[in-house]
């Protein structure tokens, strides 16, 4: 899989969200985003924090994984990388996509504006820490281009770069990191945003943004040769005696760092009818 392509933001005539004026979020805006791990700089725990651009340095990324592994009960870098990616995929997408879809505001997700927190004391306490917690407004005309610029900054300019380095230093398959990302985005929209108390017009906008992400977004906004959110989006599988479940195509390895062994709701090891179905070994 090619990790990078020409970024849309570099093409002539394409809007870049970083070119848009930004203003502070209002108290009402912050209330909407309160359920999500978002904070203004400085980080709460400098010892467990890393500047976003520094995370792209292989030696710094490797040290991050090795320091985090014991706290996650992980004995392999690939497992640690997957668990970190699951958390950071939530942290990096939840507030920014909620701001975009609910508030029509665009946070600055450039890595230079972000601090990566890895605080974990039995549970994750990491947040998206922004050096400048301000946001652009969606234009009265041209929202589609504005949205594309935001999504490009979030994925091609942020997560794609981080996942490339994580895969390089840990040996984990990039597809696992991308499905970790995809399931976070699905859950955000399907379980939260689409059920939020908003006007009909805002609800339509949320639905349109979700459809864009999982079906219509160009591979270019991810810096890849495909749309990874579309790749893993499929109809839930019927589960006898339970609600339908969208089972993953890849395993996130959560079970390999849990004691006692536990599984994600969408773990492919638990899919009905799976050949060789069973709990599997304690370590892959």
N, C-alpha and C positions, 0 to 999 in steps of 0.2 A: 504494500500500500504506500503510495506516495504521501509523505507527511506534509508537504508544502506545495502550494501553487501561488501564482501571482495574486496578491491580495486585492480585492475589489477597491479598497480605499486608495490604492495607488493608481487606479485607472483614471484617465482624464474624464471629467464630466460627472464623476460619481461622488455623491455626497459623503463626507466623512463626519461622523458624530463629533470627533475631536475638534472640528472646525466650528461647532455650534457654541454660542454663548451659554454659560451655565449660571444658574442661580441657586442659592441655598434652598434646601427643602423646608417647607413650612411645617409647623407643629402638626397640622392635620395630615400632611404627607407622611411624616415620621410615624404617626399613629397607625397608618395603613401598613407601613413596613415593619412595625414593631414585632410581629411574630417571626421575623426572619433575622438571622445573625448578621447584623450590619452595625458598624461603629465608625466613628471618626478617629483619626490618628491622634495620639499615639496608641500603640498596641498595649493590651493589658499586661502581657507577660513577655517582655523583650527576649528572655532566654528561650522562649518557645515560639519565636517569630522570625520571619525571614522576609527581606524585601523581595517583591515579586520578581524583579529582574535578576536578583542574585540566585533565585531558584533555578534559573536556566543554566547556571554554571554546574557542570557535572560533579565536581568535587563537593560543592555545597549541597547539591541535591542528594548525593550519596551519604554525606554526613547527617543530613536530615533524616533519611530513612534509617540509618543505623542507630541514631539516637531515639527514634520513635518506636522502633520494633519491639523492644522489651515492654514498653508501656501498653502496646496493643496485643501482647502475648503472641507475637509473631516471631518465628525463627527463620524466616526467609524474606529477602528483600522484595521478591515479587509479591508476596502476600501483603507486606507492609505498603508497597506502592499501590496495590488495589484498594486497600482500606483507606489510605490517605486520599486517593482519587475519589472514592465514594463520598467522603466527607467534603472535599474541596469542590466537587461537582455541585453539591447542594449549596454550599456557602457562596460559591461564585455565580450561581444562576438564580437562586431564589429571590433575593431582593432586587437585583437588576431586571429580571423578567417581570416581576410583580410591578415594579416602578414603570416599566414600559407599557404593560398591558392594562393596568388598572389606573395609573396616574398620568399616562402619556408623558413620562419624564425619562430622561436618559442619563444614567450614572456613568462616570468615567472609569472604565474597566481596563485601561491601559496598565500593563504590569508595573510601570514606573509609578503609578498612583496607588498601587495595592501593596498591602503587607499581608503575608501568608501566616496566619496563626495556626499552630499545631497543638494547642493546649488540650491535654487529655489526662484526666485523673481517674480513670475508670469509665468515664463518659466523655464524649467530645464536648469541648467548650469553645472551640475556635469560631472566629467571626470573620467577616469580610471587613477589613480595616482599610479605609480610604484616606489618603493624605488630604485630599480635597473632597469633602462630602457635599458636592453640589451636582446639579443635574440640568441638562438641556430640556427644553420644551419641544414637544412635537410641533412641527410647523402646521399652519392652517391648511396649506396645500403641500403635497409632497411627503405625506407620512410614510408611504411605502419605501421611498428612498431613505428616509430617516431611520426607519426600522431596520432596513438592510445594513446600514452603517453601524447601528448599535449591535446587531447580532454578529457582524463581522468582527468588531472589536472584542466581543465576548468570546467568540469561538476561535477564529483564525488568529486573532491578535493576543489571545490569553490562554485558553485551555489547550488548544492544539500545540502551542509551544511547550507548555508544561508537560503534557502527556508524552511528547516526543522525548524529552529528557528523562522522564520517569521510566519509559520503556527502555531507553538506552542504558541506564545505569542499573536497572533491576532485572532486565530480561523478560519482563511481563509482556504478553501480547497486547498491542495497542487496541485490538478489538474489545478486550475486557475493559479497558479504561473508558472506551467510548460507550459501551453498553452501561457501565456505571453512570455515565453522564446522562444517557438517554432516559434511564428509569427515573432519575431525579427530575428531569423536565416533565415527563409524563405525570408523575405524582403531583408535582406542583400545580399543573393545570387541572388534571382530572379530579384531584381530591381537595384542592384548595380554591384556586382562582375561579374555576367555573361554578363553584358553589358559594362564592362570596356575596355579601349583601351589597349589590351595586345596581345602578340603573340598567334598563334593557339595552341602552346604547353601549354602555361599558361592557356588558356581558357579551354583546355581539363582537365588540373589539377583542375581547379576551379569546373568544372562539376563533376569530379570524387569525389572530396571532399564533394560536396553537396549531391551526391547520397549516399556516405558513411554515412553522418550524418542522413539523413532522411530514410534510408532503411537498411543499413548494419551494423551500429555500434552496438556492443553488449550492452545489458543492463548494463553490468559491468562497462562500461566507464562512466555511469551516476550514478553508485552506487544505482541502482534501480532494480526492477524485470521486467522492460520493457524499451524500448527506447521511451522516451516521444516525441522526434521529429518525429518519425515514427507514433506515435499514432494520431497526429493531422494533419498529412499531407494527404490531399485528393484533388480530382479534384475540381476546382472552380465551383460554381453554376451559371448557366445562369441567368442573370438579364435583364428583358425586358427593352429595350431602353438604356442599359448601358453595360459596359464591365463585363465579368464574374467575380465573386468575391468568394474567399475562405472564407466562413463564419465560425466563431469560433463555437466550441461546448460548450464552457463556456463563461460566461460574465465577463469581466475584471472590471466591476463596474465603469468605467470612467464616465458614464452618471450621476452617483450618486454624483459626486463631481464637476460638471460643472454647471455654471450659465451664460447664460441660458443653459438648458439641451442640451447636444450634445452627439453624438455617434461615436464610431470607425467605419471605413469603413466596417470591417468584423463583426460588432456586430450581435450576433445571434438574437437579438430582431428585427432586420430589415430584416431577411432572407425572401425572397419571399415564400409565402405559409405557413409561420409559423402560427401555430394555436394560436389565440389570439394576432396576430401581432398588435403592437401599441407602442407608446412611453413609456408606463409604468409609474409608479409613480416616483416622484422626488427622492425618497430613496427606496432601496430594503427592 
